[in-house]
Amino acid sequence: MNEALLKALTQARIHGSTWLESRTPARRDRGQTAVEYLGIIVVVVAIVVAISGTSIGQDIKNAIARKIASLTGGGGGQG
């Protein structure tokens, strides 16, 4: 992983841990959902960046294409 990605993941984890520890059942944070969505977005972006820098991304794309072809009868749309 590159340094920027590692730094972003570390900051997201620290923020998430701090948020989780500070939360109590009696306390309801406003905007909580927005923070959760932001965390999900950070994780998804990190995964996409990590996969795009390797051949794993192409392998996944090829596997998905093969599965779609087998489900639709194959032939790349010519059959």
N, CA, C and O atoms as a CHARMM CRD file, in Angstrom:
* protein
*
  316
    1    1 MET  N      0.84200  -1.18300   0.00000 PROA 1      0.00000
    2    1 MET  CA     0.00000   0.00000   0.00000 PROA 1      0.00000
    3    1 MET  C      0.88200   1.24000   0.00000 PROA 1      0.00000
    4    1 MET  O      1.97900   1.24500   0.56000 PROA 1      0.00000
    5    2 ASN  N      0.38600   2.27300  -0.63200 PROA 2      0.00000
    6    2 ASN  CA     1.18000   3.49200  -0.61100 PROA 2      0.00000
    7    2 ASN  C      0.95200   4.25700   0.68400 PROA 2      0.00000
    8    2 ASN  O      0.02300   3.96900   1.43900 PROA 2      0.00000
    9    3 GLU  N      1.80600   5.22300   0.92300 PROA 3      0.00000
   10    3 GLU  CA     1.79300   5.93300   2.20300 PROA 3      0.00000
   11    3 GLU  C      0.49800   6.71100   2.42700 PROA 3      0.00000
   12    3 GLU  O     -0.02400   6.72700   3.54200 PROA 3      0.00000
   13    4 ALA  N     -0.02600   7.35300   1.39000 PROA 4      0.00000
   14    4 ALA  CA    -1.25500   8.14700   1.53700 PROA 4      0.00000
   15    4 ALA  C     -2.44000   7.25500   1.90000 PROA 4      0.00000
   16    4 ALA  O     -3.26300   7.61800   2.74000 PROA 4      0.00000
   17    5 LEU  N     -2.52200   6.09900   1.26800 PROA 5      0.00000
   18    5 LEU  CA    -3.61500   5.16900   1.56000 PROA 5      0.00000
   19    5 LEU  C     -3.51600   4.65700   2.98300 PROA 5      0.00000
   20    5 LEU  O     -4.51400   4.60500   3.70300 PROA 5      0.00000
   21    6 LEU  N     -2.31100   4.27700   3.39000 PROA 6      0.00000
   22    6 LEU  CA    -2.10900   3.79100   4.75000 PROA 6      0.00000
   23    6 LEU  C     -2.45900   4.85800   5.77800 PROA 6      0.00000
   24    6 LEU  O     -3.06800   4.55700   6.80400 PROA 6      0.00000
   25    7 LYS  N     -2.07500   6.10500   5.50600 PROA 7      0.00000
   26    7 LYS  CA    -2.38300   7.20600   6.41800 PROA 7      0.00000
   27    7 LYS  C     -3.89700   7.42200   6.52200 PROA 7      0.00000
   28    7 LYS  O     -4.42100   7.62500   7.61700 PROA 7      0.00000
   29    8 ALA  N     -4.59500   7.37800   5.38600 PROA 8      0.00000
   30    8 ALA  CA    -6.05000   7.57800   5.38300 PROA 8      0.00000
   31    8 ALA  C     -6.75900   6.46000   6.14500 PROA 8      0.00000
   32    8 ALA  O     -7.69500   6.72100   6.90100 PROA 8      0.00000
   33    9 LEU  N     -6.31900   5.22800   5.95000 PROA 9      0.00000
   34    9 LEU  CA    -6.93100   4.11100   6.65900 PROA 9      0.00000
   35    9 LEU  C     -6.68700   4.20200   8.16000 PROA 9      0.00000
   36    9 LEU  O     -7.57900   3.91700   8.96000 PROA 9      0.00000
   37   10 THR  N     -5.47700   4.60100   8.53700 PROA 10     0.00000
   38   10 THR  CA    -5.15300   4.74200   9.95700 PROA 10     0.00000
   39   10 THR  C     -6.00400   5.82100  10.60100 PROA 10     0.00000
   40   10 THR  O     -6.53600   5.62700  11.69300 PROA 10     0.00000
   41   11 GLN  N     -6.13500   6.95300   9.93200 PROA 11     0.00000
   42   11 GLN  CA    -6.94500   8.03700  10.48200 PROA 11     0.00000
   43   11 GLN  C     -8.40900   7.63200  10.59800 PROA 11     0.00000
   44   11 GLN  O     -9.06900   7.97300  11.57900 PROA 11     0.00000
   45   12 ALA  N     -8.91800   6.91300   9.61300 PROA 12     0.00000
   46   12 ALA  CA   -10.30800   6.46000   9.65600 PROA 12     0.00000
   47   12 ALA  C    -10.51900   5.48400  10.80800 PROA 12     0.00000
   48   12 ALA  O    -11.53700   5.53800  11.49700 PROA 12     0.00000
   49   13 ARG  N     -9.56200   4.60000  11.01000 PROA 13     0.00000
   50   13 ARG  CA    -9.69400   3.63000  12.10400 PROA 13     0.00000
   51   13 ARG  C     -9.63300   4.31500  13.46600 PROA 13     0.00000
   52   13 ARG  O    -10.40800   3.99200  14.36600 PROA 13     0.00000
   53   14 ILE  N     -8.70400   5.26600  13.61000 PROA 14     0.00000
   54   14 ILE  CA    -8.59300   5.99600  14.87600 PROA 14     0.00000
   55   14 ILE  C     -9.87800   6.76800  15.14400 PROA 14     0.00000
   56   14 ILE  O    -10.39400   6.75900  16.26200 PROA 14     0.00000
   57   15 HSD  N    -10.39100   7.43500  14.11700 PROA 15     0.00000
   58   15 HSD  CA   -11.62300   8.20600  14.28200 PROA 15     0.00000
   59   15 HSD  C    -12.78300   7.28500  14.66500 PROA 15     0.00000
   60   15 HSD  O    -13.56800   7.59700  15.56100 PROA 15     0.00000
   61   16 GLY  N    -12.87800   6.15000  13.97600 PROA 16     0.00000
   62   16 GLY  CA   -13.95800   5.21500  14.26700 PROA 16     0.00000
   63   16 GLY  C    -13.86000   4.65000  15.66900 PROA 16     0.00000
   64   16 GLY  O    -14.87200   4.52000  16.35900 PROA 16     0.00000
   65   17 SER  N    -12.65600   4.31300  16.09700 PROA 17     0.00000
   66   17 SER  CA   -12.47300   3.76900  17.45000 PROA 17     0.00000
   67   17 SER  C    -12.80900   4.80700  18.50700 PROA 17     0.00000
   68   17 SER  O    -13.47200   4.50600  19.49900 PROA 17     0.00000
   69   18 THR  N    -12.34700   6.03100  18.28600 PROA 18     0.00000
   70   18 THR  CA   -12.62000   7.10700  19.24400 PROA 18     0.00000
   71   18 THR  C    -14.11700   7.37000  19.32500 PROA 18     0.00000
   72   18 THR  O    -14.66300   7.54900  20.41400 PROA 18     0.00000
   73   19 TRP  N    -14.76900   7.39200  18.19100 PROA 19     0.00000
   74   19 TRP  CA   -16.21200   7.64000  18.15900 PROA 19     0.00000
   75   19 TRP  C    -16.95600   6.53200  18.89000 PROA 19     0.00000
   76   19 TRP  O    -17.87300   6.79700  19.66800 PROA 19     0.00000
   77   20 LEU  N    -16.56000   5.29500  18.63800 PROA 20     0.00000
   78   20 LEU  CA   -17.24300   4.16800  19.25100 PROA 20     0.00000
   79   20 LEU  C    -17.06400   4.16300  20.76500 PROA 20     0.00000
   80   20 LEU  O    -18.01000   3.87200  21.49700 PROA 20     0.00000
   81   21 GLU  N    -15.86500   4.48100  21.24100 PROA 21     0.00000
   82   21 GLU  CA   -15.60300   4.49700  22.67700 PROA 21     0.00000
   83   21 GLU  C    -16.36200   5.62000  23.38100 PROA 21     0.00000
   84   21 GLU  O    -16.79300   5.45400  24.52200 PROA 21     0.00000
   85   22 SER  N    -16.52700   6.75200  22.71700 PROA 22     0.00000
   86   22 SER  CA   -17.17000   7.90100  23.35400 PROA 22     0.00000
   87   22 SER  C    -18.69300   7.80100  23.34800 PROA 22     0.00000
   88   22 SER  O    -19.36500   8.56600  24.04000 PROA 22     0.00000
   89   23 ARG  N    -19.23200   6.88200  22.58800 PROA 23     0.00000
   90   23 ARG  CA   -20.68900   6.75400  22.45300 PROA 23     0.00000
   91   23 ARG  C    -21.26600   5.95100  23.61000 PROA 23     0.00000
   92   23 ARG  O    -20.74300   4.89800  23.97400 PROA 23     0.00000
   93   24 THR  N    -22.32200   6.45000  24.16800 PROA 24     0.00000
   94   24 THR  CA   -23.02200   5.72800  25.22900 PROA 24     0.00000
   95   24 THR  C    -24.46000   5.51600  24.79200 PROA 24     0.00000
   96   24 THR  O    -24.94700   6.24000  23.92400 PROA 24     0.00000
   97   25 PRO  N    -25.15800   4.53400  25.37500 PROA 25     0.00000
   98   25 PRO  CA   -26.54000   4.27300  24.95700 PROA 25     0.00000
   99   25 PRO  C    -27.47500   5.46400  25.14200 PROA 25     0.00000
  100   25 PRO  O    -28.43100   5.61600  24.38100 PROA 25     0.00000
  101   26 ALA  N    -27.22100   6.30600  26.13100 PROA 26     0.00000
  102   26 ALA  CA   -28.10500   7.42500  26.41400 PROA 26     0.00000
  103   26 ALA  C    -27.84000   8.60900  25.48400 PROA 26     0.00000
  104   26 ALA  O    -28.64900   9.53500  25.42500 PROA 26     0.00000
  105   27 ARG  N    -26.73400   8.59600  24.76800 PROA 27     0.00000
  106   27 ARG  CA   -26.35200   9.73400  23.93500 PROA 27     0.00000
  107   27 ARG  C    -26.63600   9.43000  22.47000 PROA 27     0.00000
  108   27 ARG  O    -26.20400   8.40200  21.94700 PROA 27     0.00000
  109   28 ARG  N    -27.36000  10.32200  21.81500 PROA 28     0.00000
  110   28 ARG  CA   -27.64800  10.17600  20.39600 PROA 28     0.00000
  111   28 ARG  C    -26.98800  11.31700  19.64500 PROA 28     0.00000
  112   28 ARG  O    -27.35300  12.47600  19.84100 PROA 28     0.00000
  113   29 ASP  N    -26.04000  11.01600  18.80300 PROA 29     0.00000
  114   29 ASP  CA   -25.34100  12.05400  18.04400 PROA 29     0.00000
  115   29 ASP  C    -26.14100  12.42700  16.81000 PROA 29     0.00000
  116   29 ASP  O    -26.63300  11.55900  16.08800 PROA 29     0.00000
  117   30 ARG  N    -26.26400  13.71100  16.57700 PROA 30     0.00000
  118   30 ARG  CA   -26.87700  14.15400  15.32900 PROA 30     0.00000
  119   30 ARG  C    -25.84100  14.01600  14.22900 PROA 30     0.00000
  120   30 ARG  O    -24.65300  14.23800  14.46000 PROA 30     0.00000
  121   31 GLY  N    -26.27400  13.65700  13.05500 PROA 31     0.00000
  122   31 GLY  CA   -25.35300  13.47900  11.94500 PROA 31     0.00000
  123   31 GLY  C    -24.59500  12.16900  12.00900 PROA 31     0.00000
  124   31 GLY  O    -23.62800  11.96500  11.27400 PROA 31     0.00000
  125   32 GLN  N    -25.02300  11.30400  12.86900 PROA 32     0.00000
  126   32 GLN  CA   -24.34400  10.02100  13.02900 PROA 32     0.00000
  127   32 GLN  C    -24.34100   9.25100  11.70500 PROA 32     0.00000
  128   32 GLN  O    -23.33100   8.64500  11.35000 PROA 32     0.00000
  129   33 THR  N    -25.42200   9.26600  10.99800 PROA 33     0.00000
  130   33 THR  CA   -25.52100   8.53100   9.75300 PROA 33     0.00000
  131   33 THR  C    -24.52900   9.05900   8.72600 PROA 33     0.00000
  132   33 THR  O    -23.92300   8.27400   7.99600 PROA 33     0.00000
  133   34 ALA  N    -24.35600  10.36100   8.65800 PROA 34     0.00000
  134   34 ALA  CA   -23.40200  10.94600   7.71700 PROA 34     0.00000
  135   34 ALA  C    -21.98800  10.47000   8.01600 PROA 34     0.00000
  136   34 ALA  O    -21.22600  10.17900   7.09500 PROA 34     0.00000
  137   35 VAL  N    -21.63400  10.39000   9.27800 PROA 35     0.00000
  138   35 VAL  CA   -20.30500   9.91900   9.65600 PROA 35     0.00000
  139   35 VAL  C    -20.13400   8.45300   9.27200 PROA 35     0.00000
  140   35 VAL  O    -19.06900   8.05400   8.80100 PROA 35     0.00000
  141   36 GLU  N    -21.15900   7.66400   9.46600 PROA 36     0.00000
  142   36 GLU  CA   -21.08400   6.25300   9.09700 PROA 36     0.00000
  143   36 GLU  C    -20.93100   6.09400   7.58400 PROA 36     0.00000
  144   36 GLU  O    -20.13000   5.27900   7.12700 PROA 36     0.00000
  145   37 TYR  N    -21.68800   6.86100   6.80800 PROA 37     0.00000
  146   37 TYR  CA   -21.55200   6.80300   5.35600 PROA 37     0.00000
  147   37 TYR  C    -20.15500   7.24000   4.92200 PROA 37     0.00000
  148   37 TYR  O    -19.57000   6.63800   4.02200 PROA 37     0.00000
  149   38 LEU  N    -19.62800   8.26300   5.54400 PROA 38     0.00000
  150   38 LEU  CA   -18.27400   8.72300   5.21800 PROA 38     0.00000
  151   38 LEU  C    -17.26300   7.61300   5.49000 PROA 38     0.00000
  152   38 LEU  O    -16.34800   7.39900   4.69400 PROA 38     0.00000
  153   39 GLY  N    -17.41800   6.91600   6.59700 PROA 39     0.00000
  154   39 GLY  CA   -16.51900   5.80700   6.91100 PROA 39     0.00000
  155   39 GLY  C    -16.59400   4.70500   5.87200 PROA 39     0.00000
  156   39 GLY  O    -15.57000   4.14900   5.47600 PROA 39     0.00000
  157   40 ILE  N    -17.79900   4.38800   5.43100 PROA 40     0.00000
  158   40 ILE  CA   -17.97400   3.37000   4.39700 PROA 40     0.00000
  159   40 ILE  C    -17.31800   3.81200   3.09700 PROA 40     0.00000
  160   40 ILE  O    -16.65800   3.01700   2.42800 PROA 40     0.00000
  161   41 ILE  N    -17.49800   5.07700   2.73900 PROA 41     0.00000
  162   41 ILE  CA   -16.90200   5.60300   1.51100 PROA 41     0.00000
  163   41 ILE  C    -15.38200   5.51500   1.57700 PROA 41     0.00000
  164   41 ILE  O    -14.73900   5.13000   0.60000 PROA 41     0.00000
  165   42 VAL  N    -14.80400   5.86900   2.72000 PROA 42     0.00000
  166   42 VAL  CA   -13.34400   5.80600   2.87600 PROA 42     0.00000
  167   42 VAL  C    -12.85500   4.37300   2.68600 PROA 42     0.00000
  168   42 VAL  O    -11.84500   4.14200   2.02100 PROA 42     0.00000
  169   43 VAL  N    -13.56500   3.42000   3.26500 PROA 43     0.00000
  170   43 VAL  CA   -13.16300   2.02200   3.13400 PROA 43     0.00000
  171   43 VAL  C    -13.27800   1.54800   1.68500 PROA 43     0.00000
  172   43 VAL  O    -12.37700   0.87800   1.18000 PROA 43     0.00000
  173   44 VAL  N    -14.37700   1.89200   1.01700 PROA 44     0.00000
  174   44 VAL  CA   -14.57200   1.48300  -0.37600 PROA 44     0.00000
  175   44 VAL  C    -13.49400   2.09100  -1.26800 PROA 44     0.00000
  176   44 VAL  O    -12.93800   1.40100  -2.12200 PROA 44     0.00000
  177   45 VAL  N    -13.19700   3.36700  -1.08000 PROA 45     0.00000
  178   45 VAL  CA   -12.15200   4.02000  -1.88100 PROA 45     0.00000
  179   45 VAL  C    -10.80800   3.34600  -1.63700 PROA 45     0.00000
  180   45 VAL  O    -10.04500   3.12000  -2.57600 PROA 45     0.00000
  181   46 ALA  N    -10.51600   3.02500  -0.38800 PROA 46     0.00000
  182   46 ALA  CA    -9.25200   2.36600  -0.06500 PROA 46     0.00000
  183   46 ALA  C     -9.15100   1.00900  -0.75900 PROA 46     0.00000
  184   46 ALA  O     -8.09300   0.64300  -1.27000 PROA 46     0.00000
  185   47 ILE  N    -10.25600   0.26800  -0.77300 PROA 47     0.00000
  186   47 ILE  CA   -10.25500  -1.03700  -1.43700 PROA 47     0.00000
  187   47 ILE  C    -10.06400  -0.87700  -2.93800 PROA 47     0.00000
  188   47 ILE  O     -9.28600  -1.61200  -3.54600 PROA 47     0.00000
  189   48 VAL  N    -10.76400   0.07400  -3.53800 PROA 48     0.00000
  190   48 VAL  CA   -10.64700   0.29900  -4.98000 PROA 48     0.00000
  191   48 VAL  C     -9.22300   0.70400  -5.34500 PROA 48     0.00000
  192   48 VAL  O     -8.67300   0.20900  -6.32900 PROA 48     0.00000
  193   49 VAL  N     -8.61900   1.60100  -4.56000 PROA 49     0.00000
  194   49 VAL  CA    -7.24600   2.02500  -4.83200 PROA 49     0.00000
  195   49 VAL  C     -6.29500   0.84600  -4.70000 PROA 49     0.00000
  196   49 VAL  O     -5.40700   0.66800  -5.53400 PROA 49     0.00000
  197   50 ALA  N     -6.47200   0.04200  -3.66400 PROA 50     0.00000
  198   50 ALA  CA    -5.59500  -1.10500  -3.45400 PROA 50     0.00000
  199   50 ALA  C     -5.72300  -2.11900  -4.58800 PROA 50     0.00000
  200   50 ALA  O     -4.72200  -2.67000  -5.04700 PROA 50     0.00000
  201   51 ILE  N     -6.94600  -2.36400  -5.03800 PROA 51     0.00000
  202   51 ILE  CA    -7.16700  -3.34700  -6.10000 PROA 51     0.00000
  203   51 ILE  C     -6.67900  -2.81300  -7.44900 PROA 51     0.00000
  204   51 ILE  O     -6.13200  -3.57400  -8.24800 PROA 51     0.00000
  205   52 SER  N     -6.86800  -1.53600  -7.70900 PROA 52     0.00000
  206   52 SER  CA    -6.48500  -0.98900  -9.00900 PROA 52     0.00000
  207   52 SER  C     -4.98000  -0.97700  -9.21200 PROA 52     0.00000
  208   52 SER  O     -4.51300  -0.92700 -10.35000 PROA 52     0.00000
  209   53 GLY  N     -4.21600  -1.02100  -8.13800 PROA 53     0.00000
  210   53 GLY  CA    -2.76100  -1.02800  -8.25500 PROA 53     0.00000
  211   53 GLY  C     -2.17700  -2.40800  -8.45800 PROA 53     0.00000
  212   53 GLY  O     -0.95500  -2.54600  -8.51800 PROA 53     0.00000
  213   54 THR  N     -3.00800  -3.44400  -8.56700 PROA 54     0.00000
  214   54 THR  CA    -2.52700  -4.80600  -8.73400 PROA 54     0.00000
  215   54 THR  C     -3.25000  -5.47400  -9.89500 PROA 54     0.00000
  216   54 THR  O     -4.16000  -4.90200 -10.49400 PROA 54     0.00000
  217   55 SER  N     -2.82900  -6.69100 -10.19700 PROA 55     0.00000
  218   55 SER  CA    -3.51300  -7.44500 -11.25700 PROA 55     0.00000
  219   55 SER  C     -4.78600  -8.10000 -10.73200 PROA 55     0.00000
  220   55 SER  O     -5.54900  -8.67900 -11.50600 PROA 55     0.00000
  221   56 ILE  N     -5.02100  -8.01400  -9.43100 PROA 56     0.00000
  222   56 ILE  CA    -6.22000  -8.61400  -8.85000 PROA 56     0.00000
  223   56 ILE  C     -7.48400  -7.99800  -9.45300 PROA 56     0.00000
  224   56 ILE  O     -8.47500  -8.69200  -9.68100 PROA 56     0.00000
  225   57 GLY  N     -7.43700  -6.69000  -9.70800 PROA 57     0.00000
  226   57 GLY  CA    -8.59400  -6.01100 -10.29300 PROA 57     0.00000
  227   57 GLY  C     -8.99600  -6.61400 -11.62700 PROA 57     0.00000
  228   57 GLY  O    -10.18000  -6.83700 -11.88000 PROA 57     0.00000
  229   58 GLN  N     -8.01200  -6.87900 -12.48400 PROA 58     0.00000
  230   58 GLN  CA    -8.29500  -7.47600 -13.79200 PROA 58     0.00000
  231   58 GLN  C     -8.79900  -8.90600 -13.63000 PROA 58     0.00000
  232   58 GLN  O     -9.69000  -9.33700 -14.36100 PROA 58     0.00000
  233   59 ASP  N     -8.23600  -9.63900 -12.67900 PROA 59     0.00000
  234   59 ASP  CA    -8.68600 -11.01300 -12.42000 PROA 59     0.00000
  235   59 ASP  C    -10.14700 -11.03000 -11.97400 PROA 59     0.00000
  236   59 ASP  O    -10.92900 -11.87400 -12.41300 PROA 59     0.00000
  237   60 ILE  N    -10.50800 -10.09200 -11.10100 PROA 60     0.00000
  238   60 ILE  CA   -11.89700 -10.00100 -10.63600 PROA 60     0.00000
  239   60 ILE  C    -12.82400  -9.65700 -11.79900 PROA 60     0.00000
  240   60 ILE  O    -13.89500 -10.24600 -11.94200 PROA 60     0.00000
  241   61 LYS  N    -12.40600  -8.70100 -12.62800 PROA 61     0.00000
  242   61 LYS  CA   -13.21800  -8.30200 -13.77900 PROA 61     0.00000
  243   61 LYS  C    -13.43400  -9.49000 -14.72200 PROA 61     0.00000
  244   61 LYS  O    -14.54500  -9.71200 -15.20300 PROA 61     0.00000
  245   62 ASN  N    -12.37300 -10.24500 -14.98100 PROA 62     0.00000
  246   62 ASN  CA   -12.48500 -11.40100 -15.87500 PROA 62     0.00000
  247   62 ASN  C    -13.39500 -12.47500 -15.28100 PROA 62     0.00000
  248   62 ASN  O    -14.18800 -13.07800 -16.00500 PROA 62     0.00000
  249   63 ALA  N    -13.29100 -12.72100 -13.98500 PROA 63     0.00000
  250   63 ALA  CA   -14.13900 -13.72200 -13.33800 PROA 63     0.00000
  251   63 ALA  C    -15.61100 -13.32400 -13.40400 PROA 63     0.00000
  252   63 ALA  O    -16.47700 -14.15800 -13.66400 PROA 63     0.00000
  253   64 ILE  N    -15.88400 -12.03800 -13.16500 PROA 64     0.00000
  254   64 ILE  CA   -17.27000 -11.55800 -13.23700 PROA 64     0.00000
  255   64 ILE  C    -17.80000 -11.67800 -14.66300 PROA 64     0.00000
  256   64 ILE  O    -18.94100 -12.09100 -14.87100 PROA 64     0.00000
  257   65 ALA  N    -16.97800 -11.31800 -15.63800 PROA 65     0.00000
  258   65 ALA  CA   -17.39900 -11.40800 -17.04400 PROA 65     0.00000
  259   65 ALA  C    -17.68200 -12.86100 -17.44000 PROA 65     0.00000
  260   65 ALA  O    -18.65500 -13.13500 -18.14200 PROA 65     0.00000
  261   66 ARG  N    -16.83100 -13.79000 -16.98900 PROA 66     0.00000
  262   66 ARG  CA   -17.06300 -15.21400 -17.28300 PROA 66     0.00000
  263   66 ARG  C    -18.36100 -15.70300 -16.65900 PROA 66     0.00000
  264   66 ARG  O    -19.11700 -16.44300 -17.29000 PROA 66     0.00000
  265   67 LYS  N    -18.62200 -15.29300 -15.42600 PROA 67     0.00000
  266   67 LYS  CA   -19.83700 -15.73400 -14.73400 PROA 67     0.00000
  267   67 LYS  C    -21.07900 -15.18100 -15.42600 PROA 67     0.00000
  268   67 LYS  O    -22.06600 -15.89500 -15.60000 PROA 67     0.00000
  269   68 ILE  N    -21.03000 -13.90300 -15.82100 PROA 68     0.00000
  270   68 ILE  CA   -22.16500 -13.29800 -16.53600 PROA 68     0.00000
  271   68 ILE  C    -22.39500 -14.01400 -17.85200 PROA 68     0.00000
  272   68 ILE  O    -23.53400 -14.28700 -18.22800 PROA 68     0.00000
  273   69 ALA  N    -21.29500 -14.32200 -18.56200 PROA 69     0.00000
  274   69 ALA  CA   -21.41200 -15.03000 -19.83300 PROA 69     0.00000
  275   69 ALA  C    -22.02600 -16.40300 -19.63900 PROA 69     0.00000
  276   69 ALA  O    -22.85000 -16.83300 -20.44700 PROA 69     0.00000
  277   70 SER  N    -21.63100 -17.10600 -18.56700 PROA 70     0.00000
  278   70 SER  CA   -22.19500 -18.44800 -18.34300 PROA 70     0.00000
  279   70 SER  C    -23.67500 -18.36600 -17.95900 PROA 70     0.00000
  280   70 SER  O    -24.44300 -19.26500 -18.30000 PROA 70     0.00000
  281   71 LEU  N    -24.07900 -17.32800 -17.27200 PROA 71     0.00000
  282   71 LEU  CA   -25.48000 -17.17300 -16.87600 PROA 71     0.00000
  283   71 LEU  C    -26.37400 -16.75700 -18.04100 PROA 71     0.00000
  284   71 LEU  O    -27.55300 -17.10700 -18.09100 PROA 71     0.00000
  285   72 THR  N    -25.79300 -16.00200 -18.97700 PROA 72     0.00000
  286   72 THR  CA   -26.59500 -15.49200 -20.09500 PROA 72     0.00000
  287   72 THR  C    -26.43700 -16.35700 -21.34100 PROA 72     0.00000
  288   72 THR  O    -26.96500 -16.01100 -22.39800 PROA 72     0.00000
  289   73 GLY  N    -25.73900 -17.45000 -21.23900 PROA 73     0.00000
  290   73 GLY  CA   -25.60700 -18.33500 -22.38600 PROA 73     0.00000
  291   73 GLY  C    -24.30700 -18.16200 -23.12600 PROA 73     0.00000
  292   73 GLY  O    -24.07600 -18.84100 -24.12700 PROA 73     0.00000
  293   74 GLY  N    -23.44800 -17.27000 -22.66300 PROA 74     0.00000
  294   74 GLY  CA   -22.13200 -17.09600 -23.27400 PROA 74     0.00000
  295   74 GLY  C    -22.20100 -16.48100 -24.65100 PROA 74     0.00000
  296   74 GLY  O    -23.23300 -15.94900 -25.06000 PROA 74     0.00000
  297   75 GLY  N    -21.09800 -16.55900 -25.35700 PROA 75     0.00000
  298   75 GLY  CA   -21.05300 -16.05100 -26.71700 PROA 75     0.00000
  299   75 GLY  C    -20.85600 -14.56300 -26.82100 PROA 75     0.00000
  300   75 GLY  O    -20.83400 -14.03800 -27.93500 PROA 75     0.00000
  301   76 GLY  N    -20.70700 -13.84000 -25.70000 PROA 76     0.00000
  302   76 GLY  CA   -20.45500 -12.41600 -25.74800 PROA 76     0.00000
  303   76 GLY  C    -21.56800 -11.62500 -26.38300 PROA 76     0.00000
  304   76 GLY  O    -21.31300 -10.57800 -26.97800 PROA 76     0.00000
  305   77 GLY  N    -22.80100 -12.09400 -26.27700 PROA 77     0.00000
  306   77 GLY  CA   -23.94400 -11.36800 -26.82100 PROA 77     0.00000
  307   77 GLY  C    -24.26000 -11.76000 -28.25800 PROA 77     0.00000
  308   77 GLY  O    -25.16000 -11.17800 -28.86300 PROA 77     0.00000
  309   78 GLN  N    -23.53500 -12.74400 -28.82800 PROA 78     0.00000
  310   78 GLN  CA   -23.77600 -13.15000 -30.20400 PROA 78     0.00000
  311   78 GLN  C    -24.59700 -14.44200 -30.26400 PROA 78     0.00000
  312   78 GLN  O    -24.84600 -14.95900 -31.35300 PROA 78     0.00000
  313   79 GLY  N    -25.01300 -14.95900 -29.13300 PROA 79     0.00000
  314   79 GLY  CA   -25.72300 -16.23100 -29.17300 PROA 79     0.00000
  315   79 GLY  C    -27.02100 -16.12100 -28.60500 PROA 79     0.00000
  316   79 GLY  O    -27.76000 -17.10500 -28.55800 PROA 79     0.00000
